[in-house]
Amino acid sequence: QGSRFRTTGASSGGRPYGPSFGVGDTVGCGWNPDGSIFFTLNGRHLGVAFTGIWGALRPAIDADTAGACVEFTRGRPKERRLMF
C-alpha cells in the first residue's frame, strides 16, 4: 500500500502517497538539496513526498508481508553514489 510516514516525536501516521507496489517492483528514494524527499517506483518519479527535511536523516522501511525480502543498493554504476 503506497503510504508515507513522518515521525515528529509526538505523533506519526501514514498518509496516502503513490501507487501500491509488490514483488518485483523497485522503489527508490531521494533527497534534494532544497530539503525535499521523493520516491520512484520502477524508475517513475512519484513526486515530492516531504519538504523541509534537514539534519540527520534516519530512513526506515516497514514490511508486513511474510517472507518479504528487501535489498538496499546505492545506485547504478556511474551514478552519483549514496553518501552517508
Secondary structure, 3 states (H helix, E strand, C coil): CCEEECCCCCCCCEEECCCCCCCCCCEEEEECCCCCEEEEECCEEEEEEECCCCCCCCCCCCCCCCCCCCCCCCCCCCCCCCCC
